[in-house]
Amino acid sequence: MPRTLTIAPIQMDAAPAPVAARLERAAGLIAEAVTAGAQLVVLPEVFNTGYHYSDANYALAEPLDGPTVNWMQAQAAQHRIHLVGSLLLLDEDEIYNAALLVAPDGRTWRYDKQYPWLWERAYFRNGERITIADTDFGRVGLMICHDYNHPDLWERYAGQVDMMVLTSCPPRILAGDLVFPDGERLPMSAMTGGLNLLYAPDTTPFGEDLNQHAAWMRVPLVQSVGGGTFRSTVPQARLFLSMFLGLRPDLWERVAQADDVVLETDFDRETKVVNAAGEVIARVEQPGDGFTVATVTLPDDRPAPGYDQPKINMTPLGLLLSDVIGPALVTPVYRAGARRQWGARMAPFDPRTRQWLMVALVAALVGWLIGRSKR
Protein backbone atom coordinates (compact mmCIF):
# COMPACT_ATOMS: atom_id res chain seq x y z
CA MET A 1 0.00 0.00 0.00
CA PRO A 2 1.65 3.28 -1.06
CA ARG A 3 2.43 5.72 1.72
CA THR A 4 2.04 9.45 1.13
CA LEU A 5 3.49 12.41 3.01
CA THR A 6 2.63 16.09 2.66
CA ILE A 7 5.76 18.25 2.88
CA ALA A 8 6.26 22.01 3.25
CA PRO A 9 9.74 23.48 2.69
CA ILE A 10 9.90 27.00 4.12
CA GLN A 11 11.99 29.80 2.67
CA MET A 12 13.00 32.63 5.04
CA ASP A 13 14.77 35.87 4.27
CA ALA A 14 18.31 35.17 5.49
CA ALA A 15 19.13 38.69 6.73
CA PRO A 16 20.34 38.48 10.36
CA ALA A 17 17.78 39.37 13.04
CA PRO A 18 17.36 38.63 16.77
CA VAL A 19 16.61 34.97 17.46
CA ALA A 20 13.26 35.74 19.11
CA ALA A 21 12.10 37.71 16.06
CA ARG A 22 13.15 35.01 13.61
CA LEU A 23 11.50 32.26 15.67
CA GLU A 24 8.29 34.29 15.70
CA ARG A 25 8.42 34.61 11.90
CA ALA A 26 9.12 30.91 11.53
CA ALA A 27 6.19 30.05 13.83
CA GLY A 28 3.82 32.02 11.60
CA LEU A 29 5.05 30.26 8.48
CA ILE A 30 4.79 26.85 10.16
CA ALA A 31 1.21 27.56 11.22
CA GLU A 32 0.29 28.49 7.63
CA ALA A 33 1.97 25.37 6.26
CA VAL A 34 0.14 23.15 8.75
CA THR A 35 -3.16 24.75 7.76
CA ALA A 36 -2.29 23.81 4.17
CA GLY A 37 -1.89 20.18 5.25
CA ALA A 38 1.86 19.82 5.95
CA GLN A 39 3.00 16.83 7.99
CA LEU A 40 6.74 17.48 7.55
CA VAL A 41 8.00 21.07 7.64
CA VAL A 42 11.58 21.95 6.65
CA LEU A 43 13.16 25.27 7.67
CA PRO A 44 16.33 26.73 6.07
CA GLU A 45 19.90 26.44 7.30
CA VAL A 46 20.58 28.57 10.42
CA PHE A 47 16.93 29.68 10.28
CA ASN A 48 17.03 31.00 13.85
CA THR A 49 19.78 33.58 13.27
CA GLY A 50 20.02 34.29 9.55
CA TYR A 51 23.10 33.72 7.39
CA HIS A 52 26.02 36.11 7.92
CA TYR A 53 29.82 36.01 8.35
CA SER A 54 30.19 37.77 11.68
CA ASP A 55 31.92 37.43 15.04
CA ALA A 56 28.41 37.53 16.52
CA ASN A 57 27.96 33.93 15.34
CA TYR A 58 30.05 32.52 18.20
CA ALA A 59 27.71 33.92 20.86
CA LEU A 60 24.68 32.72 18.89
CA ALA A 61 25.65 29.06 19.22
CA GLU A 62 23.21 27.27 21.54
CA PRO A 63 23.30 23.97 23.46
CA LEU A 64 20.87 21.15 22.73
CA ASP A 65 18.69 22.27 25.64
CA GLY A 66 18.76 25.89 24.47
CA PRO A 67 15.86 28.12 23.39
CA THR A 68 15.83 27.19 19.68
CA VAL A 69 15.74 23.42 20.22
CA ASN A 70 13.07 23.80 22.92
CA TRP A 71 11.08 25.96 20.49
CA MET A 72 11.40 23.34 17.74
CA GLN A 73 10.17 20.62 20.08
CA ALA A 74 7.24 22.78 21.19
CA GLN A 75 6.28 23.56 17.58
CA ALA A 76 6.40 19.89 16.58
CA ALA A 77 4.25 18.90 19.55
CA GLN A 78 1.75 21.74 19.11
CA HIS A 79 1.13 21.05 15.42
CA ARG A 80 1.69 17.27 15.50
CA ILE A 81 4.30 17.52 12.75
CA HIS A 82 7.88 16.52 12.10
CA LEU A 83 10.06 19.63 11.91
CA VAL A 84 13.55 20.13 10.42
CA GLY A 85 15.93 23.09 10.65
CA SER A 86 19.58 23.81 11.34
CA LEU A 87 21.31 26.00 13.91
CA LEU A 88 24.79 26.62 15.30
CA LEU A 89 25.04 24.07 18.11
CA LEU A 90 27.40 24.43 21.06
CA ASP A 91 28.54 20.90 21.89
CA GLU A 92 31.17 20.37 24.58
CA ASP A 93 34.32 21.94 23.09
CA GLU A 94 33.18 22.58 19.50
CA ILE A 95 30.51 24.43 17.53
CA TYR A 96 28.65 22.55 14.79
CA ASN A 97 26.08 23.46 12.16
CA ALA A 98 23.49 20.86 13.15
CA ALA A 99 20.30 19.92 11.34
CA LEU A 100 17.69 18.58 13.75
CA LEU A 101 14.64 16.53 12.85
CA VAL A 102 12.11 16.71 15.68
CA ALA A 103 9.10 14.40 16.00
CA PRO A 104 5.80 15.35 17.68
CA ASP A 105 6.68 13.18 20.69
CA GLY A 106 10.00 14.98 21.17
CA ARG A 107 12.31 12.40 19.59
CA THR A 108 15.16 14.29 17.96
CA TRP A 109 17.72 13.25 15.35
CA ARG A 110 20.84 15.30 14.67
CA TYR A 111 23.06 15.65 11.61
CA ASP A 112 26.22 17.81 11.66
CA LYS A 113 27.23 19.50 8.41
CA GLN A 114 30.22 17.58 7.06
CA TYR A 115 31.51 20.14 4.58
CA PRO A 116 31.49 23.75 5.83
CA TRP A 117 31.60 25.87 2.70
CA LEU A 118 34.64 28.15 2.30
CA TRP A 119 34.23 30.92 4.93
CA GLU A 120 31.78 28.92 7.06
CA ARG A 121 34.67 27.05 8.68
CA ALA A 122 35.40 30.30 10.54
CA TYR A 123 32.26 29.69 12.65
CA PHE A 124 31.82 25.94 13.07
CA ARG A 125 33.70 22.71 12.48
CA ASN A 126 32.83 19.74 10.30
CA GLY A 127 30.88 16.66 11.34
CA GLU A 128 31.77 13.15 10.20
CA ARG A 129 28.69 10.92 10.28
CA ILE A 130 25.54 10.55 8.22
CA THR A 131 22.19 10.52 10.02
CA ILE A 132 19.23 8.34 9.12
CA ALA A 133 16.16 9.28 11.16
CA ASP A 134 13.88 6.26 11.64
CA THR A 135 10.62 8.20 11.90
CA ASP A 136 7.01 7.04 12.04
CA PHE A 137 6.59 7.70 8.31
CA GLY A 138 9.91 6.26 7.10
CA ARG A 139 13.68 6.49 7.15
CA VAL A 140 14.95 10.00 6.38
CA GLY A 141 18.46 10.98 5.29
CA LEU A 142 19.69 14.45 6.26
CA MET A 143 22.17 16.81 4.57
CA ILE A 144 23.03 20.50 4.86
CA CYS A 145 23.68 22.72 1.82
CA HIS A 146 27.21 22.24 0.38
CA ASP A 147 27.21 18.63 1.57
CA TYR A 148 25.17 17.81 -1.52
CA ASN A 149 28.21 18.51 -3.75
CA HIS A 150 29.94 15.38 -2.44
CA PRO A 151 29.06 12.09 -4.19
CA ASP A 152 30.41 10.04 -1.30
CA LEU A 153 27.62 11.26 0.96
CA TRP A 154 24.93 10.28 -1.52
CA GLU A 155 26.53 6.85 -1.83
CA ARG A 156 26.38 6.38 1.94
CA TYR A 157 22.65 7.10 1.97
CA ALA A 158 21.75 5.20 -1.21
CA GLY A 159 19.54 2.19 -0.55
CA GLN A 160 19.20 3.11 3.13
CA VAL A 161 16.43 5.75 3.15
CA ASP A 162 12.87 6.44 2.02
CA MET A 163 13.46 10.14 1.38
CA MET A 164 16.13 12.88 1.60
CA VAL A 165 15.85 16.22 3.40
CA LEU A 166 18.25 19.13 2.79
CA THR A 167 18.32 22.43 4.65
CA SER A 168 20.39 25.09 2.89
CA CYS A 169 21.31 28.76 2.59
CA PRO A 170 23.75 29.17 -0.34
CA PRO A 171 24.71 32.73 -1.37
CA ARG A 172 25.38 33.07 -5.11
CA ILE A 173 28.94 34.28 -4.55
CA LEU A 174 30.19 34.55 -8.14
CA ALA A 175 26.97 36.31 -9.19
CA GLY A 176 27.48 39.03 -6.58
CA ASP A 177 29.33 42.32 -6.21
CA LEU A 178 32.14 43.51 -3.98
CA VAL A 179 31.06 46.85 -2.53
CA PHE A 180 34.02 49.01 -1.48
CA PRO A 181 33.88 51.65 1.29
CA ASP A 182 33.60 54.48 -1.24
CA GLY A 183 30.54 52.84 -2.78
CA GLU A 184 32.24 51.46 -5.88
CA ARG A 185 30.86 48.09 -6.91
CA LEU A 186 33.03 45.45 -8.54
CA PRO A 187 31.18 42.43 -9.98
CA MET A 188 32.79 39.16 -9.01
CA SER A 189 32.53 38.19 -12.67
CA ALA A 190 34.99 40.98 -13.50
CA MET A 191 37.70 39.04 -11.66
CA THR A 192 36.95 35.70 -13.31
CA GLY A 193 36.54 36.85 -16.90
CA GLY A 194 32.82 36.14 -16.67
CA LEU A 195 33.45 32.44 -16.04
CA ASN A 196 31.76 30.56 -13.23
CA LEU A 197 34.80 28.75 -11.94
CA LEU A 198 32.84 26.86 -9.28
CA TYR A 199 30.37 25.02 -11.51
CA ALA A 200 30.33 23.30 -14.88
CA PRO A 201 29.26 25.47 -17.85
CA ASP A 202 25.51 26.04 -18.30
CA THR A 203 24.66 24.56 -14.91
CA THR A 204 23.38 25.99 -11.65
CA PRO A 205 24.01 24.82 -8.09
CA PHE A 206 21.26 22.88 -6.31
CA GLY A 207 19.51 22.52 -9.67
CA GLU A 208 19.17 19.61 -12.04
CA ASP A 209 22.05 17.64 -10.52
CA LEU A 210 20.24 17.64 -7.17
CA ASN A 211 16.98 16.55 -8.82
CA GLN A 212 18.83 13.78 -10.67
CA HIS A 213 20.13 12.40 -7.39
CA ALA A 214 16.57 12.00 -6.13
CA ALA A 215 15.81 9.99 -9.29
CA TRP A 216 19.05 7.99 -8.91
CA MET A 217 18.14 7.07 -5.32
CA ARG A 218 14.48 6.60 -6.36
CA VAL A 219 13.20 8.55 -3.36
CA PRO A 220 11.55 11.96 -2.95
CA LEU A 221 13.65 14.91 -1.83
CA VAL A 222 12.85 18.22 -0.18
CA GLN A 223 15.10 21.26 0.16
CA SER A 224 14.62 24.55 1.98
CA VAL A 225 16.77 27.60 1.14
CA GLY A 226 17.21 31.08 2.59
CA GLY A 227 16.09 34.05 0.51
CA GLY A 228 16.48 37.80 0.17
CA THR A 229 19.77 39.65 -0.21
CA PHE A 230 23.06 38.55 1.34
CA ARG A 231 25.34 41.37 2.58
CA SER A 232 28.44 40.58 4.60
CA THR A 233 32.14 41.14 5.05
CA VAL A 234 34.20 37.94 5.02
CA PRO A 235 36.80 36.48 7.39
CA GLN A 236 40.48 36.69 6.39
CA ALA A 237 39.37 39.27 3.83
CA ARG A 238 42.85 40.45 2.84
CA LEU A 239 44.02 36.94 1.98
CA PHE A 240 40.96 36.19 -0.11
CA LEU A 241 40.87 39.54 -1.86
CA SER A 242 44.55 39.15 -2.69
CA MET A 243 43.80 35.81 -4.31
CA PHE A 244 40.87 37.18 -6.31
CA LEU A 245 42.70 40.32 -7.37
CA GLY A 246 45.68 38.32 -8.51
CA LEU A 247 44.10 38.53 -11.96
CA ARG A 248 43.41 42.26 -11.62
CA PRO A 249 46.72 44.02 -10.78
CA ASP A 250 45.08 47.35 -11.62
CA LEU A 251 43.03 46.93 -8.43
CA TRP A 252 45.86 45.72 -6.19
CA GLU A 253 45.75 48.86 -4.02
CA ARG A 254 42.20 47.89 -3.01
CA VAL A 255 43.54 45.05 -0.82
CA ALA A 256 44.20 47.54 1.99
CA GLN A 257 40.43 48.12 2.20
CA ALA A 258 39.55 44.42 2.29
CA ASP A 259 38.25 44.27 5.86
CA ASP A 260 35.56 46.84 5.00
CA VAL A 261 34.53 45.37 1.64
CA VAL A 262 31.00 43.96 1.63
CA LEU A 263 30.01 41.00 -0.51
CA GLU A 264 26.48 41.50 -1.81
CA THR A 265 24.45 38.90 -3.71
CA ASP A 266 21.25 36.87 -3.57
CA PHE A 267 20.48 33.21 -2.89
CA ASP A 268 19.80 30.26 -5.13
CA ARG A 269 16.01 30.01 -5.61
CA GLU A 270 15.81 26.29 -4.93
CA THR A 271 13.26 25.80 -2.14
CA LYS A 272 11.44 22.82 -3.64
CA VAL A 273 9.95 19.36 -3.43
CA VAL A 274 11.24 16.72 -5.87
CA ASN A 275 9.52 13.39 -6.44
CA ALA A 276 11.21 10.02 -6.80
CA ALA A 277 11.40 10.47 -10.58
CA GLY A 278 13.51 13.62 -10.15
CA GLU A 279 10.66 15.99 -11.11
CA VAL A 280 10.20 19.29 -9.25
CA ILE A 281 6.55 19.18 -8.16
CA ALA A 282 6.52 22.35 -6.04
CA ARG A 283 8.79 25.37 -5.69
CA VAL A 284 8.81 28.69 -3.82
CA GLU A 285 9.01 31.39 -6.47
CA GLN A 286 9.10 34.62 -4.43
CA PRO A 287 12.43 36.00 -3.10
CA GLY A 288 11.55 36.45 0.62
CA ASP A 289 9.57 34.51 3.21
CA GLY A 290 7.24 31.83 1.87
CA PHE A 291 6.56 28.13 1.58
CA THR A 292 5.18 25.53 -0.78
CA VAL A 293 3.28 22.31 -0.12
CA ALA A 294 3.35 19.03 -2.03
CA THR A 295 2.42 15.42 -1.39
CA VAL A 296 4.95 12.72 -2.25
CA THR A 297 4.70 8.95 -2.40
CA LEU A 298 7.20 7.03 -0.30
CA PRO A 299 8.50 3.70 -1.60
CA ASP A 300 7.04 0.45 -0.27
CA ASP A 301 10.46 -1.19 -0.26
CA ARG A 302 13.71 0.64 0.35
CA PRO A 303 14.96 1.23 -3.19
CA ALA A 304 18.54 0.99 -4.41
CA PRO A 305 20.01 2.91 -7.35
CA GLY A 306 19.70 1.06 -10.64
CA TYR A 307 22.31 2.92 -12.69
CA ASP A 308 25.52 4.96 -12.36
CA GLN A 309 25.44 7.94 -10.02
CA PRO A 310 24.81 11.29 -11.79
CA LYS A 311 27.56 13.88 -11.85
CA ILE A 312 27.60 16.84 -9.48
CA ASN A 313 27.90 20.24 -11.17
CA MET A 314 30.67 21.65 -8.92
CA THR A 315 34.10 21.63 -10.55
CA PRO A 316 37.30 20.20 -9.02
CA LEU A 317 38.55 23.79 -8.68
CA GLY A 318 35.35 24.72 -6.87
CA LEU A 319 35.77 21.83 -4.47
CA LEU A 320 39.44 22.70 -3.89
CA LEU A 321 38.56 26.29 -3.00
CA SER A 322 35.48 25.36 -0.96
CA ASP A 323 36.78 22.32 0.91
CA VAL A 324 40.53 22.81 1.23
CA ILE A 325 41.93 26.28 0.64
CA GLY A 326 39.13 28.33 2.16
CA PRO A 327 38.58 26.26 5.30
CA ALA A 328 42.32 25.98 5.95
CA LEU A 329 42.69 29.77 5.86
CA VAL A 330 39.79 30.47 8.21
CA THR A 331 40.10 27.61 10.72
CA PRO A 332 42.39 29.76 12.95
CA VAL A 333 39.61 32.37 12.95
CA TYR A 334 37.19 29.75 14.26
CA ARG A 335 39.56 28.64 16.98
CA ALA A 336 40.24 32.20 18.17
CA GLY A 337 36.58 33.22 18.07
CA ALA A 338 35.25 30.12 19.83
CA ARG A 339 37.85 30.45 22.59
CA ARG A 340 37.22 34.16 22.98
CA GLN A 341 33.53 33.50 23.46
CA TRP A 342 33.43 30.19 25.32
CA GLY A 343 36.87 29.67 26.88
CA ALA A 344 40.29 28.14 26.22
CA ARG A 345 38.98 24.55 26.14
CA MET A 346 37.18 25.23 22.86
CA ALA A 347 38.28 24.07 19.40
CA PRO A 348 41.19 21.79 20.40
CA PHE A 349 43.90 21.66 17.78
CA ASP A 350 43.58 19.00 15.08
CA PRO A 351 46.98 17.97 13.61
CA ARG A 352 45.37 17.58 10.16
CA THR A 353 44.73 21.31 10.12
CA ARG A 354 48.44 22.03 9.65
CA GLN A 355 48.49 20.08 6.38
CA TRP A 356 45.54 21.98 4.89
CA LEU A 357 46.95 25.29 6.12
CA MET A 358 50.19 24.68 4.23
CA VAL A 359 48.22 23.93 1.05
CA ALA A 360 46.21 27.13 1.48
CA LEU A 361 49.29 29.27 2.11
CA VAL A 362 50.99 27.91 -1.01
CA ALA A 363 47.87 28.66 -3.06
CA ALA A 364 47.69 32.19 -1.67
CA LEU A 365 51.38 32.74 -2.46
CA VAL A 366 50.89 31.53 -6.03
CA GLY A 367 47.97 33.93 -6.49
CA TRP A 368 50.04 36.81 -5.13
CA LEU A 369 52.99 36.00 -7.40
CA ILE A 370 50.72 35.82 -10.46
CA GLY A 371 49.30 39.21 -9.61
CA ARG A 372 52.74 40.74 -9.11
CA SER A 373 54.07 39.31 -12.36
CA LYS A 374 51.13 40.64 -14.38
CA ARG A 375 51.49 44.00 -12.72
C-alpha positions in Angstrom: 0.0 0.0 0.0 1.6 3.3 -1.1 2.4 5.7 1.7 2.0 9.4 1.1 3.5 12.4 3.0 2.6 16.1 2.7 5.8 18.3 2.9 6.3 22.0 3.2 9.7 23.5 2.7 9.9 27.0 4.1 12.0 29.8 2.7 13.0 32.6 5.0 14.8 35.9 4.3 18.3 35.2 5.5 19.1 38.7 6.7 20.3 38.5 10.4 17.8 39.4 13.0 17.4 38.6 16.8 16.6 35.0 17.5 13.3 35.7 19.1 12.1 37.7 16.1 13.2 35.0 13.6 11.5 32.3 15.7 8.3 34.3 15.7 8.4 34.6 11.9 9.1 30.9 11.5 6.2 30.0 13.8 3.8 32.0 11.6 5.1 30.3 8.5 4.8 26.8 10.2 1.2 27.6 11.2 0.3 28.5 7.6 2.0 25.4 6.3 0.1 23.1 8.7 -3.2 24.8 7.8 -2.3 23.8 4.2 -1.9 20.2 5.3 1.9 19.8 6.0 3.0 16.8 8.0 6.7 17.5 7.5 8.0 21.1 7.6 11.6 21.9 6.7 13.2 25.3 7.7 16.3 26.7 6.1 19.9 26.4 7.3 20.6 28.6 10.4 16.9 29.7 10.3 17.0 31.0 13.9 19.8 33.6 13.3 20.0 34.3 9.5 23.1 33.7 7.4 26.0 36.1 7.9 29.8 36.0 8.3 30.2 37.8 11.7 31.9 37.4 15.0 28.4 37.5 16.5 28.0 33.9 15.3 30.0 32.5 18.2 27.7 33.9 20.9 24.7 32.7 18.9 25.7 29.1 19.2 23.2 27.3 21.5 23.3 24.0 23.5 20.9 21.1 22.7 18.7 22.3 25.6 18.8 25.9 24.5 15.9 28.1 23.4 15.8 27.2 19.7 15.7 23.4 20.2 13.1 23.8 22.9 11.1 26.0 20.5 11.4 23.3 17.7 10.2 20.6 20.1 7.2 22.8 21.2 6.3 23.6 17.6 6.4 19.9 16.6 4.3 18.9 19.5 1.8 21.7 19.1 1.1 21.1 15.4 1.7 17.3 15.5 4.3 17.5 12.8 7.9 16.5 12.1 10.1 19.6 11.9 13.6 20.1 10.4 15.9 23.1 10.7 19.6 23.8 11.3 21.3 26.0 13.9 24.8 26.6 15.3 25.0 24.1 18.1 27.4 24.4 21.1 28.5 20.9 21.9 31.2 20.4 24.6 34.3 21.9 23.1 33.2 22.6 19.5 30.5 24.4 17.5 28.7 22.6 14.8 26.1 23.5 12.2 23.5 20.9 13.2 20.3 19.9 11.3 17.7 18.6 13.8 14.6 16.5 12.8 12.1 16.7 15.7 9.1 14.4 16.0 5.8 15.4 17.7 6.7 13.2 20.7 10.0 15.0 21.2 12.3 12.4 19.6 15.2 14.3 18.0 17.7 13.3 15.3 20.8 15.3 14.7 23.1 15.7 11.6 26.2 17.8 11.7 27.2 19.5 8.4 30.2 17.6 7.1 31.5 20.1 4.6 31.5 23.7 5.8 31.6 25.9 2.7 34.6 28.1 2.3 34.2 30.9 4.9 31.8 28.9 7.1 34.7 27.1 8.7 35.4 30.3 10.5 32.3 29.7 12.6 31.8 25.9 13.1 33.7 22.7 12.5 32.8 19.7 10.3 30.9 16.7 11.3 31.8 13.2 10.2 28.7 10.9 10.3 25.5 10.5 8.2 22.2 10.5 10.0 19.2 8.3 9.1 16.2 9.3 11.2 13.9 6.3 11.6 10.6 8.2 11.9 7.0 7.0 12.0 6.6 7.7 8.3 9.9 6.3 7.1 13.7 6.5 7.2 14.9 10.0 6.4 18.5 11.0 5.3 19.7 14.5 6.3 22.2 16.8 4.6 23.0 20.5 4.9 23.7 22.7 1.8 27.2 22.2 0.4 27.2 18.6 1.6 25.2 17.8 -1.5 28.2 18.5 -3.7 29.9 15.4 -2.4 29.1 12.1 -4.2 30.4 10.0 -1.3 27.6 11.3 1.0 24.9 10.3 -1.5 26.5 6.8 -1.8 26.4 6.4 1.9 22.7 7.1 2.0 21.8 5.2 -1.2 19.5 2.2 -0.6 19.2 3.1 3.1 16.4 5.7 3.1 12.9 6.4 2.0 13.5 10.1 1.4 16.1 12.9 1.6 15.9 16.2 3.4 18.2 19.1 2.8 18.3 22.4 4.7 20.4 25.1 2.9 21.3 28.8 2.6 23.8 29.2 -0.3 24.7 32.7 -1.4 25.4 33.1 -5.1 28.9 34.3 -4.6 30.2 34.6 -8.1 27.0 36.3 -9.2 27.5 39.0 -6.6 29.3 42.3 -6.2 32.1 43.5 -4.0 31.1 46.8 -2.5 34.0 49.0 -1.5 33.9 51.6 1.3 33.6 54.5 -1.2 30.5 52.8 -2.8 32.2 51.5 -5.9 30.9 48.1 -6.9 33.0 45.5 -8.5 31.2 42.4 -10.0 32.8 39.2 -9.0 32.5 38.2 -12.7 35.0 41.0 -13.5 37.7 39.0 -11.7 36.9 35.7 -13.3 36.5 36.8 -16.9 32.8 36.1 -16.7 33.4 32.4 -16.0 31.8 30.6 -13.2 34.8 28.7 -11.9 32.8 26.9 -9.3 30.4 25.0 -11.5 30.3 23.3 -14.9 29.3 25.5 -17.8 25.5 26.0 -18.3 24.7 24.6 -14.9 23.4 26.0 -11.7 24.0 24.8 -8.1 21.3 22.9 -6.3 19.5 22.5 -9.7 19.2 19.6 -12.0 22.1 17.6 -10.5 20.2 17.6 -7.2 17.0 16.5 -8.8 18.8 13.8 -10.7 20.1 12.4 -7.4 16.6 12.0 -6.1 15.8 10.0 -9.3 19.1 8.0 -8.9 18.1 7.1 -5.3 14.5 6.6 -6.4 13.2 8.5 -3.4 11.5 12.0 -3.0 13.7 14.9 -1.8 12.8 18.2 -0.2 15.1 21.3 0.2 14.6 24.5 2.0 16.8 27.6 1.1 17.2 31.1 2.6 16.1 34.0 0.5 16.5 37.8 0.2 19.8 39.7 -0.2 23.1 38.6 1.3 25.3 41.4 2.6 28.4 40.6 4.6 32.1 41.1 5.1 34.2 37.9 5.0 36.8 36.5 7.4 40.5 36.7 6.4 39.4 39.3 3.8 42.9 40.4 2.8 44.0 36.9 2.0 41.0 36.2 -0.1 40.9 39.5 -1.9 44.6 39.2 -2.7 43.8 35.8 -4.3 40.9 37.2 -6.3 42.7 40.3 -7.4 45.7 38.3 -8.5 44.1 38.5 -12.0 43.4 42.3 -11.6 46.7 44.0 -10.8 45.1 47.3 -11.6 43.0 46.9 -8.4 45.9 45.7 -6.2 45.8 48.9 -4.0 42.2 47.9 -3.0 43.5 45.1 -0.8 44.2 47.5 2.0 40.4 48.1 2.2 39.6 44.4 2.3 38.2 44.3 5.9 35.6 46.8 5.0 34.5 45.4 1.6 31.0 44.0 1.6 30.0 41.0 -0.5 26.5 41.5 -1.8 24.5 38.9 -3.7 21.3 36.9 -3.6 20.5 33.2 -2.9 19.8 30.3 -5.1 16.0 30.0 -5.6 15.8 26.3 -4.9 13.3 25.8 -2.1 11.4 22.8 -3.6 9.9 19.4 -3.4 11.2 16.7 -5.9 9.5 13.4 -6.4 11.2 10.0 -6.8 11.4 10.5 -10.6 13.5 13.6 -10.1 10.7 16.0 -11.1 10.2 19.3 -9.3 6.5 19.2 -8.2 6.5 22.4 -6.0 8.8 25.4 -5.7 8.8 28.7 -3.8 9.0 31.4 -6.5 9.1 34.6 -4.4 12.4 36.0 -3.1 11.5 36.5 0.6 9.6 34.5 3.2 7.2 31.8 1.9 6.6 28.1 1.6 5.2 25.5 -0.8 3.3 22.3 -0.1 3.3 19.0 -2.0 2.4 15.4 -1.4 4.9 12.7 -2.2 4.7 8.9 -2.4 7.2 7.0 -0.3 8.5 3.7 -1.6 7.0 0.5 -0.3 10.5 -1.2 -0.3 13.7 0.6 0.4 15.0 1.2 -3.2 18.5 1.0 -4.4 20.0 2.9 -7.4 19.7 1.1 -10.6 22.3 2.9 -12.7 25.5 5.0 -12.4 25.4 7.9 -10.0 24.8 11.3 -11.8 27.6 13.9 -11.8 27.6 16.8 -9.5 27.9 20.2 -11.2 30.7 21.6 -8.9 34.1 21.6 -10.6 37.3 20.2 -9.0 38.6 23.8 -8.7 35.3 24.7 -6.9 35.8 21.8 -4.5 39.4 22.7 -3.9 38.6 26.3 -3.0 35.5 25.4 -1.0 36.8 22.3 0.9 40.5 22.8 1.2 41.9 26.3 0.6 39.1 28.3 2.2 38.6 26.3 5.3 42.3 26.0 6.0 42.7 29.8 5.9 39.8 30.5 8.2 40.1 27.6 10.7 42.4 29.8 12.9 39.6 32.4 12.9 37.2 29.7 14.3 39.6 28.6 17.0 40.2 32.2 18.2 36.6 33.2 18.1 35.3 30.1 19.8 37.9 30.5 22.6 37.2 34.2 23.0 33.5 33.5 23.5 33.4 30.2 25.3 36.9 29.7 26.9 40.3 28.1 26.2 39.0 24.6 26.1 37.2 25.2 22.9 38.3 24.1 19.4 41.2 21.8 20.4 43.9 21.7 17.8 43.6 19.0 15.1 47.0 18.0 13.6 45.4 17.6 10.2 44.7 21.3 10.1 48.4 22.0 9.7 48.5 20.1 6.4 45.5 22.0 4.9 46.9 25.3 6.1 50.2 24.7 4.2 48.2 23.9 1.0 46.2 27.1 1.5 49.3 29.3 2.1 51.0 27.9 -1.0 47.9 28.7 -3.1 47.7 32.2 -1.7 51.4 32.7 -2.5 50.9 31.5 -6.0 48.0 33.9 -6.5 50.0 36.8 -5.1 53.0 36.0 -7.4 50.7 35.8 -10.5 49.3 39.2 -9.6 52.7 40.7 -9.1 54.1 39.3 -12.4 51.1 40.6 -14.4 51.5 44.0 -12.7 
